[in-house]
Amino acid sequence: MTKNDNNKMEKIMAASSETLSLIITEEECYLVLKALDLYSRIWIGQYDRIDDLSIYDTGDKWNQNSVSHMLFQQIRDLQIPFLTGRGDYTCCSLGIWSDKTDIRAINAYDIQQRLRYEVSWYKNPEGDITVNYDKPWIRGDLGDFSVFCHRNDDDVIVTLYLSEGQLKTIQTALEVLRLLIRREIKLAFMFFTSNEEALSFAEELTKVYKGFEFCSFSSDKDYGRKIYGDLISKTAMLMERINKTSEEKAYVEYIRVNIPPANPFIPFEEAVKILDQPFEHFKKTRRKILPNDVLNYPGAGFLTKAIGRERSTTDYLLVWYEGKTRTEYYYEGEDFLFKHGG
């Protein structure tokens, strides 16, 4: 465990075999998250999220009599027959972890969870109550991965340590986003289906979308056009770098892992002494949220464990409360599992 140039604690660990390193900026990170989110939502039938790009004036997406609405509904009924008759695509979809959800959607959501989680905690070590700070539930078949963040002047640089499958998932999501930005609805849906009837409806949707004007407001006449240009440019640059990473296959031998800077490192023996102190409430959790009425007890704390494909399984964070004073300790060791019943 060492301090880096930003005076933050980090650990260098051996990488698993065939680990690729993708380095992106914070702004590019949010573009990746947007692409992964939209990609997974299309898989589960939430086609209305396509219009959330806010580039084109597509009218009222709740208008069930519009041509685009009827075409999307027909595609949804073909793609997810289980939902036929259960509700409109704007208000009814599969759950991301449904047993009927395509594994590619779940893999994309896994990557989205881990990436937003690591960047959120790095930028705000105190945590928050939004979904960004919830422990990722990795349910796909590509496994977990590690993310390392560091600052370069005023920007946050994010390094993703990925398998080839995870990198391919990001590539595909960005390509789908690029096609949707360009209103190539049929080409985008070819990533989701080979059903000729569904693709014929997507082809009709392409024609409909080509007829839409850019979003325009009295305060900003070029609103949609500017978003279009900005997304096209940034997506192209990011995809070029990802494609290069995929082609070169420069596997890394080591990865870097962030250690929360607010947590002083202490030896395991000292941590055990703290755990040996009598207290009324103890909770093991990943979230830095106080359990209900925790401050009413004479002493309280919770323990977290860093997990993940590239992560050490013996790193723990102890958060200890005495009254309203909060102390955080970072340490290594597994003995507490036996000593304190896990």
C-alpha positions as CSV (number, residue, x, y, z in Angstrom):
1,M,0.0,0.0,0.0
2,T,1.5,3.3,-1.1
3,K,0.6,7.0,-1.6
4,N,0.5,8.2,-5.2
5,D,1.2,11.6,-6.7
6,N,-2.2,12.8,-5.6
7,N,-1.4,11.9,-2.0
8,K,-4.1,9.2,-2.1
9,M,-3.7,5.7,-0.9
10,E,-3.5,2.9,-3.5
11,K,-2.5,-0.7,-3.8
12,I,-0.8,-2.5,-6.7
13,M,-2.0,-6.0,-7.3
14,A,-1.3,-8.8,-9.8
15,A,-3.9,-8.8,-12.6
16,S,-5.7,-12.0,-13.7
17,S,-4.8,-13.4,-17.1
18,E,-5.8,-11.4,-20.2
19,T,-6.8,-8.2,-18.4
20,L,-7.0,-5.2,-20.7
21,S,-6.6,-1.6,-19.4
22,L,-8.9,1.1,-20.8
23,I,-8.1,4.7,-19.7
24,I,-10.9,7.3,-20.1
25,T,-11.7,10.7,-18.7
26,E,-14.5,11.4,-16.3
27,E,-16.6,12.9,-19.1
28,E,-16.0,9.8,-21.2
29,C,-17.0,7.7,-18.3
30,Y,-20.4,9.3,-18.2
31,L,-20.8,8.7,-21.9
32,V,-20.0,5.0,-21.4
33,L,-22.6,4.9,-18.6
34,K,-25.2,6.5,-20.9
35,A,-24.5,3.9,-23.6
36,L,-24.5,0.9,-21.3
37,D,-27.8,2.1,-19.7
38,L,-29.6,2.6,-23.0
39,Y,-28.2,-0.7,-24.4
40,S,-29.5,-2.7,-21.4
41,R,-32.8,-0.9,-21.4
42,I,-33.5,-1.7,-25.1
43,W,-32.9,-5.4,-24.3
44,I,-35.7,-5.3,-21.7
45,G,-38.1,-3.4,-23.9
46,Q,-37.8,0.2,-22.6
47,Y,-37.7,1.7,-26.1
48,D,-39.0,5.0,-24.9
49,R,-35.6,5.7,-23.4
50,I,-34.3,6.3,-27.0
51,D,-36.1,9.6,-27.0
52,D,-34.4,10.6,-23.7
53,L,-31.4,11.6,-25.8
54,S,-33.3,14.8,-26.4
55,I,-31.8,15.4,-29.8
56,Y,-34.9,15.3,-32.0
57,D,-38.5,16.6,-31.5
58,T,-40.3,13.2,-31.5
59,G,-43.5,14.6,-30.0
60,D,-45.3,13.1,-27.0
61,K,-43.9,9.7,-26.3
62,W,-47.0,8.8,-24.4
63,N,-49.2,9.3,-27.5
64,Q,-50.2,5.7,-28.2
65,N,-51.7,6.8,-31.6
66,S,-48.4,8.0,-33.0
67,V,-46.8,6.0,-35.8
68,S,-43.5,5.6,-33.9
69,H,-45.3,4.4,-30.8
70,M,-47.2,1.7,-32.7
71,L,-44.1,0.5,-34.5
72,F,-42.1,0.3,-31.3
73,Q,-45.0,-1.6,-29.7
74,Q,-45.0,-4.1,-32.5
75,I,-41.3,-4.7,-32.2
76,R,-41.7,-5.1,-28.4
77,D,-44.4,-7.7,-28.8
78,L,-42.3,-9.7,-31.3
79,Q,-39.1,-9.4,-29.2
80,I,-40.6,-10.1,-25.8
81,P,-43.9,-12.0,-26.4
82,F,-44.1,-12.6,-22.6
83,L,-45.1,-9.0,-22.2
84,T,-47.8,-9.0,-24.9
85,G,-51.1,-7.8,-23.4
86,R,-49.4,-6.9,-20.1
87,G,-48.9,-3.2,-20.8
88,D,-47.6,-0.6,-23.1
89,Y,-43.8,-0.5,-23.7
90,T,-43.6,2.9,-22.1
91,C,-44.7,1.6,-18.8
92,C,-44.1,-2.2,-18.9
93,S,-40.8,-4.0,-19.4
94,L,-38.8,-7.0,-18.1
95,G,-36.7,-6.5,-15.0
96,I,-33.0,-6.4,-15.5
97,W,-32.5,-9.6,-13.5
98,S,-35.6,-11.4,-14.9
99,D,-34.9,-15.0,-16.0
100,K,-36.3,-13.9,-19.4
101,T,-33.7,-11.0,-19.8
102,D,-30.9,-11.5,-22.3
103,I,-27.6,-12.1,-20.6
104,R,-26.1,-9.3,-22.7
105,A,-28.3,-6.8,-21.0
106,I,-27.3,-8.1,-17.6
107,N,-23.6,-8.0,-18.5
108,A,-24.0,-4.3,-19.6
109,Y,-25.7,-3.5,-16.4
110,D,-23.0,-5.2,-14.4
111,I,-20.4,-2.9,-16.0
112,Q,-22.6,0.1,-15.5
113,Q,-23.0,-0.7,-11.8
114,R,-19.3,-1.2,-11.0
115,L,-18.2,1.9,-13.0
116,R,-20.7,4.3,-11.5
117,Y,-20.1,2.9,-8.0
118,E,-16.3,3.3,-8.1
119,V,-16.3,6.8,-9.6
120,S,-19.1,8.0,-7.2
121,W,-17.2,6.8,-4.1
122,Y,-13.9,8.3,-5.4
123,K,-15.5,11.7,-5.9
124,N,-17.5,11.6,-2.8
125,P,-15.9,9.4,-0.1
126,E,-18.6,10.3,2.4
127,G,-21.2,8.5,0.3
128,D,-24.8,9.3,-0.4
129,I,-28.2,7.5,-0.6
130,T,-28.5,7.3,-4.4
131,V,-28.3,4.1,-6.4
132,N,-24.8,5.1,-7.5
133,Y,-23.5,4.2,-4.0
134,D,-25.2,0.8,-3.7
135,K,-23.0,-2.3,-3.8
136,P,-23.0,-3.7,-7.3
137,W,-24.8,-7.0,-7.7
138,I,-22.9,-8.8,-10.4
139,R,-25.3,-11.3,-12.0
140,G,-23.9,-11.7,-15.6
141,D,-21.5,-14.3,-17.0
142,L,-18.6,-11.9,-17.5
143,G,-17.8,-11.4,-13.8
144,D,-16.6,-8.3,-12.0
145,F,-13.7,-6.0,-12.7
146,S,-11.7,-3.3,-11.1
147,V,-11.7,0.5,-11.6
148,F,-8.9,2.9,-10.6
149,C,-9.4,6.6,-10.3
150,H,-6.9,9.4,-10.0
151,R,-6.8,13.1,-10.6
152,N,-4.9,14.9,-13.3
153,D,-5.2,18.6,-12.6
154,D,-9.0,19.2,-12.4
155,D,-10.0,16.1,-14.2
156,V,-10.6,12.6,-12.9
157,I,-8.9,9.9,-15.0
158,V,-10.6,6.5,-14.8
159,T,-8.8,3.2,-15.6
160,L,-11.0,0.1,-16.2
161,Y,-9.4,-3.3,-15.9
162,L,-11.5,-5.4,-18.3
163,S,-11.8,-8.8,-19.9
164,E,-12.2,-8.9,-23.6
165,G,-15.8,-9.7,-23.2
166,Q,-16.4,-6.7,-21.0
167,L,-14.6,-4.4,-23.5
168,K,-16.7,-5.9,-26.3
169,T,-19.9,-5.1,-24.4
170,I,-18.8,-1.4,-24.0
171,Q,-17.9,-1.3,-27.8
172,T,-21.3,-2.7,-28.7
173,A,-23.2,-0.3,-26.4
174,L,-21.4,2.7,-27.9
175,E,-22.0,1.6,-31.4
176,V,-25.8,1.2,-30.7
177,L,-25.7,4.7,-29.2
178,R,-23.9,6.1,-32.2
179,L,-26.5,4.6,-34.6
180,L,-29.4,5.9,-32.6
181,I,-27.9,9.4,-32.5
182,R,-27.8,9.2,-36.3
183,R,-31.4,7.9,-36.4
184,E,-30.4,4.6,-37.9
185,I,-33.0,2.7,-36.0
186,K,-32.9,-0.5,-38.1
187,L,-29.1,-0.8,-37.9
188,A,-29.3,-0.3,-34.2
189,F,-31.9,-3.0,-33.7
190,M,-29.8,-5.4,-35.7
191,F,-27.8,-5.7,-32.5
192,F,-30.9,-7.0,-30.7
193,T,-32.7,-9.2,-33.2
194,S,-32.5,-11.0,-36.5
195,N,-36.3,-11.3,-36.8
196,E,-37.1,-10.0,-40.2
197,E,-40.6,-8.7,-39.3
198,A,-39.2,-6.8,-36.3
199,L,-36.4,-5.3,-38.5
200,S,-39.0,-4.3,-41.1
201,F,-40.8,-2.2,-38.4
202,A,-37.4,-0.8,-37.4
203,E,-36.8,0.2,-41.0
204,E,-40.1,2.1,-40.9
205,L,-39.1,3.7,-37.7
206,T,-35.8,4.9,-39.4
207,K,-37.9,6.7,-42.0
208,V,-40.1,8.2,-39.3
209,Y,-37.1,9.4,-37.3
210,K,-35.4,10.8,-40.4
211,G,-38.4,13.1,-40.7
212,F,-38.1,14.6,-37.1
213,E,-36.5,18.0,-36.7
214,F,-33.8,18.8,-34.1
215,C,-35.1,19.9,-30.7
216,S,-35.4,23.7,-30.6
217,F,-36.5,26.1,-27.9
218,S,-37.1,29.8,-27.9
219,S,-34.1,30.2,-25.6
220,D,-31.9,27.9,-27.7
221,K,-32.8,27.4,-31.3
222,D,-29.9,25.0,-31.9
223,Y,-30.4,22.9,-28.7
224,G,-30.8,19.5,-30.4
225,R,-28.2,20.1,-33.1
226,K,-25.6,21.0,-30.6
227,I,-26.3,17.8,-28.6
228,Y,-26.0,15.8,-31.8
229,G,-22.7,17.3,-32.8
230,D,-21.3,16.9,-29.3
231,L,-22.3,13.3,-28.9
232,I,-21.2,12.3,-32.4
233,S,-17.7,13.8,-31.9
234,K,-17.2,12.4,-28.4
235,T,-18.5,9.0,-29.2
236,A,-16.3,8.7,-32.3
237,M,-13.1,9.6,-30.3
238,L,-13.9,7.2,-27.5
239,M,-14.8,4.3,-29.9
240,E,-11.5,4.9,-31.7
241,R,-9.5,4.4,-28.5
242,I,-11.6,1.4,-27.4
243,N,-11.1,-0.2,-30.8
244,K,-7.4,0.3,-30.6
245,T,-7.3,-1.3,-27.1
246,S,-9.3,-4.3,-28.5
247,E,-7.0,-4.7,-31.5
248,E,-3.7,-4.3,-29.6
249,K,-4.6,-6.7,-26.8
250,A,-1.9,-5.3,-24.6
251,Y,-2.6,-7.3,-21.5
252,V,-1.5,-5.8,-18.2
253,E,0.3,-7.7,-15.4
254,Y,-0.7,-5.4,-12.6
255,I,-3.6,-3.3,-11.6
256,R,-4.0,-0.3,-9.3
257,V,-6.7,-0.2,-6.6
258,N,-8.0,2.9,-4.8
259,I,-7.9,3.0,-1.0
260,P,-10.2,5.6,0.6
261,P,-7.9,8.4,1.7
262,A,-9.9,9.2,4.8
263,N,-9.3,5.7,6.2
264,P,-6.0,5.4,8.1
265,F,-4.3,2.0,7.8
266,I,-3.9,0.1,11.1
267,P,-2.5,-3.3,11.9
268,F,-5.0,-6.2,12.2
269,E,-4.2,-6.6,15.9
270,E,-5.3,-3.0,16.6
271,A,-8.5,-3.6,14.7
272,V,-9.3,-6.7,16.7
273,K,-8.9,-4.7,19.9
274,I,-11.5,-2.3,18.6
275,L,-13.8,-5.2,17.7
276,D,-13.3,-6.7,21.2
277,Q,-14.8,-3.6,22.7
278,P,-18.4,-4.2,23.9
279,F,-21.1,-2.5,21.9
280,E,-24.7,-3.1,21.4
281,H,-25.0,-3.0,17.6
282,F,-22.8,-4.3,14.9
283,K,-23.7,-4.6,11.2
284,K,-21.6,-5.8,8.3
285,T,-22.6,-3.9,5.1
286,R,-21.0,-2.2,2.1
287,R,-23.0,1.0,2.4
288,K,-21.8,3.9,4.6
289,I,-25.2,4.5,5.9
290,L,-26.1,4.5,9.6
291,P,-28.5,1.8,10.6
292,N,-31.7,3.0,12.2
293,D,-31.2,4.6,15.7
294,V,-27.5,3.5,15.7
295,L,-26.4,6.6,17.6
296,N,-28.7,5.7,20.4
297,Y,-26.4,2.8,21.3
298,P,-23.2,3.3,23.5
299,G,-21.0,2.2,20.6
300,A,-21.8,1.0,17.0
301,G,-20.0,0.2,13.8
302,F,-20.1,-1.7,10.6
303,L,-17.6,-3.6,8.5
304,T,-17.2,-3.6,4.8
305,K,-15.3,-6.0,2.6
306,A,-13.8,-5.1,-0.8
307,I,-14.8,-7.7,-3.4
308,G,-14.5,-8.2,-7.1
309,R,-12.7,-10.1,-9.8
310,E,-9.5,-8.1,-9.4
311,R,-9.9,-7.3,-5.7
312,S,-8.3,-8.6,-2.6
313,T,-10.7,-10.6,-0.5
314,T,-9.0,-9.7,2.8
315,D,-9.4,-5.9,2.9
316,Y,-11.9,-4.5,5.3
317,L,-13.1,-1.1,6.5
318,L,-14.3,-0.6,10.0
319,V,-16.4,2.4,10.7
320,W,-16.7,3.0,14.5
321,Y,-19.1,5.3,16.2
322,E,-18.7,6.7,19.7
323,G,-21.7,8.9,20.4
324,K,-21.7,11.1,17.3
325,T,-18.0,10.8,16.6
326,R,-17.2,8.7,13.5
327,T,-13.8,7.0,13.1
328,E,-12.8,4.9,10.1
329,Y,-10.1,2.3,10.0
330,Y,-8.7,0.4,7.1
331,Y,-7.0,-3.0,7.8
332,E,-6.4,-6.5,6.4
333,G,-7.2,-9.9,7.9
334,E,-9.8,-12.6,8.1
335,D,-9.7,-13.8,11.7
336,F,-12.6,-11.6,12.7
337,L,-14.9,-13.9,10.6
338,F,-14.3,-16.6,13.2
339,K,-13.9,-14.4,16.2
340,H,-17.1,-12.3,15.6
341,G,-19.2,-14.8,13.7
342,G,-18.9,-13.0,10.3
